[in-house]
Amino acid sequence: SSRGTPRGLKALEILSFLSARRVPFLFKDDHPAMQQNTTPFREKEGQGLIARMEELLPVSVVKEVLSVISNIEKNGWLSMNADSVDGLPSLHINLVSGGRPKFEDGYSSDESNLGFRESVKQLQQLVQPYLYNTLLESVRTQMNSTTVQISDVFIRRYGETDLEGVTRYGISAHYDVTSAVTSVIALDDVASEGTSGLYTIAASDKALPLVGT
């Protein structure tokens, strides 16, 4: 890790300049695909693709997911491990890791985490059909690929929490260097008002746009 080193401090300084250049990501109203459920946007051929899919999760499913997450938070089951981007508590819960659903091998003899396991299983069942039958198929179509697979799925908690006074309002801009595709699914509409949500940073022709949330 370069945290606290001259190299790390220099990286933070550069990132602050990039963050100052961030602008809201606005899909063009006159884009031909705006009338469709999935809206792709590509500045130039050969560059990355950014697409919007409206209401991937039905409202009823979102409400159920939030109810389960609320129970997870009350029980202190959100991960407090240091996040790889900013080093703060990650406040997240993994549903899929390395392509495999968490706890797919069944229950262990450790009864202390049975409630946590049940909650994870419930979340998996709620979102699975929409991730694998809808989102994944859309990604495969847009990438013209039949081999793209879902590798990791996690839910992150933002805002005020009751966990040891920890608060996380966002995460620094970063590259998901190990992912061919990243999908961000909002479970509330907080980002529709204010300065949060998806943003991009204007880049040169030789650099990929930096996207953050």
C-alpha positions in Angstrom: 0.0 0.0 0.0 1.2 3.5 -0.8 -1.1 5.2 1.8 0.9 7.9 3.7 3.9 7.8 1.3 5.0 10.6 -1.0 3.6 8.5 -3.9 0.3 8.1 -2.2 0.0 11.8 -1.4 0.9 12.7 -4.9 -1.8 10.4 -6.2 -4.4 12.1 -3.9 -3.2 15.5 -5.2 -3.7 14.4 -8.8 -7.1 13.0 -7.9 -8.2 16.2 -6.3 -7.4 18.1 -9.6 -9.4 15.5 -11.5 -12.3 15.7 -9.1 -12.5 19.5 -9.6 -13.2 18.7 -13.3 -16.0 16.4 -12.7 -19.3 17.2 -14.4 -22.8 15.5 -14.2 -23.3 12.7 -16.6 -26.3 13.7 -18.8 -27.7 11.3 -21.3 -28.6 13.1 -24.5 -32.4 13.5 -25.0 -32.0 13.2 -28.8 -30.0 9.9 -28.6 -31.8 7.3 -30.8 -31.9 4.8 -28.0 -33.5 7.2 -25.5 -36.9 5.8 -26.3 -35.8 2.4 -25.2 -35.4 0.9 -21.8 -31.6 0.7 -22.1 -29.8 3.7 -23.2 -26.2 3.3 -24.4 -23.8 6.3 -24.8 -20.5 6.2 -26.5 -18.4 9.2 -27.4 -16.2 7.5 -29.9 -16.0 4.0 -31.4 -13.5 2.0 -29.4 -14.0 3.8 -26.1 -15.9 2.6 -23.1 -19.7 2.4 -23.2 -21.9 3.9 -20.5 -25.5 2.8 -20.5 -28.6 3.5 -18.4 -31.2 0.9 -17.6 -34.3 2.3 -15.9 -36.0 0.5 -13.1 -34.0 -2.7 -13.2 -35.4 -3.7 -9.8 -39.1 -3.3 -9.3 -40.1 -0.9 -6.4 -41.6 -3.8 -4.5 -38.2 -5.7 -4.6 -36.3 -2.6 -3.6 -38.5 -2.2 -0.5 -37.9 -5.8 0.4 -34.1 -5.4 -0.1 -34.0 -2.3 2.1 -35.9 -4.0 4.8 -33.4 -6.9 4.9 -30.5 -4.4 4.8 -32.0 -2.5 7.7 -32.0 -5.7 9.7 -28.4 -6.4 8.7 -27.3 -2.9 9.8 -29.1 -3.2 13.2 -27.3 -6.5 13.9 -23.9 -4.9 13.0 -23.3 -7.3 10.1 -22.1 -4.8 7.5 -18.4 -5.2 6.8 -16.1 -2.8 8.6 -13.0 -3.9 6.7 -10.9 -1.1 5.2 -12.1 -0.2 1.6 -9.4 -0.6 -1.0 -10.1 2.9 -2.4 -10.1 5.2 0.6 -9.2 3.0 3.5 -12.5 3.8 5.4 -14.8 1.1 6.7 -16.4 -0.4 3.5 -19.9 -0.7 5.0 -20.9 -3.3 2.4 -22.1 -6.9 2.2 -21.0 -9.4 -0.5 -23.7 -11.4 -2.3 -21.5 -12.9 -5.0 -17.7 -13.3 -5.0 -15.6 -14.6 -7.8 -18.7 -15.7 -9.6 -20.0 -17.8 -6.7 -22.9 -16.8 -4.5 -21.8 -16.3 -0.9 -22.6 -19.3 1.3 -23.6 -21.5 -1.6 -21.9 -24.4 0.0 -24.5 -24.5 2.8 -24.5 -23.7 6.4 -21.6 -24.3 8.8 -21.9 -25.5 12.4 -21.4 -21.9 13.6 -24.9 -21.0 14.7 -23.8 -17.5 15.6 -24.0 -16.4 12.0 -27.1 -18.2 10.9 -29.1 -15.0 10.9 -26.5 -13.3 8.7 -26.5 -16.2 6.3 -30.3 -16.2 6.0 -30.2 -12.5 5.3 -27.6 -12.9 2.6 -29.6 -15.8 1.0 -32.8 -13.6 1.1 -31.0 -10.8 -0.7 -29.6 -13.2 -3.3 -33.0 -14.6 -4.0 -34.6 -11.1 -4.3 -32.1 -9.7 -6.9 -30.9 -12.8 -8.7 -33.5 -12.9 -11.5 -33.0 -9.3 -12.4 -29.2 -9.5 -12.4 -28.9 -12.7 -14.3 -31.9 -12.6 -16.6 -32.2 -8.9 -17.3 -28.9 -7.1 -16.6 -26.5 -9.8 -17.7 -28.4 -10.4 -21.0 -28.4 -6.7 -21.7 -24.6 -6.4 -21.1 -24.0 -9.4 -23.3 -26.0 -7.8 -26.1 -24.2 -4.5 -25.9 -20.8 -6.1 -25.7 -21.7 -8.6 -28.4 -20.4 -11.4 -26.1 -21.9 -14.6 -24.8 -19.1 -15.3 -22.3 -19.5 -12.3 -20.0 -20.3 -13.5 -16.5 -21.2 -11.8 -13.2 -18.2 -12.0 -11.0 -19.0 -9.9 -7.9 -22.1 -8.4 -6.4 -22.2 -6.3 -3.2 -24.4 -3.8 -1.5 -22.9 -0.7 0.0 -24.4 1.5 2.7 -24.1 5.3 2.4 -25.3 8.0 4.8 -25.7 8.1 8.5 -25.3 4.7 10.3 -25.4 3.4 13.8 -22.2 1.5 13.4 -19.6 3.0 15.8 -20.4 6.5 14.6 -19.1 5.6 11.1 -20.5 7.7 8.2 -19.9 7.2 4.5 -21.4 9.7 2.1 -19.5 8.5 -1.0 -16.4 7.0 -2.4 -13.5 8.6 -4.2 -13.2 8.5 -8.0 -11.5 5.3 -9.1 -11.0 2.8 -11.8 -12.4 -0.7 -11.5 -9.3 -2.1 -13.1 -10.3 -5.8 -12.7 -13.7 -5.4 -14.3 -14.7 -5.4 -17.9 -18.1 -4.0 -16.9 -19.3 -2.2 -13.7 -23.0 -1.8 -12.9 -24.2 0.7 -10.3 -27.8 0.2 -9.1 -29.3 2.9 -6.8 -31.6 1.6 -4.1 -33.0 5.1 -3.3 -33.5 8.4 -5.2 -31.1 10.5 -3.0 -28.9 11.2 -6.0 -31.7 12.7 -8.0 -31.4 15.8 -5.8 -28.1 17.3 -4.8 -24.6 16.7 -5.8 -24.4 12.9 -5.5 -24.7 10.2 -8.1 -22.9 9.3 -11.3 -20.4 11.8 -12.7 -17.7 11.8 -15.3 -14.4 13.7 -15.6 -13.5 15.2 -18.9 -10.5 13.4 -20.3 -8.2 13.7 -23.3 -8.6 11.6 -26.4 -5.9 9.3 -25.1 -7.4 8.7 -21.7 -10.5 6.9 -20.5 -13.1 9.0 -18.8 -13.0 8.7 -15.0 -16.4 7.8 -13.6 -17.4 8.0 -10.0 -20.4 7.9 -7.7 
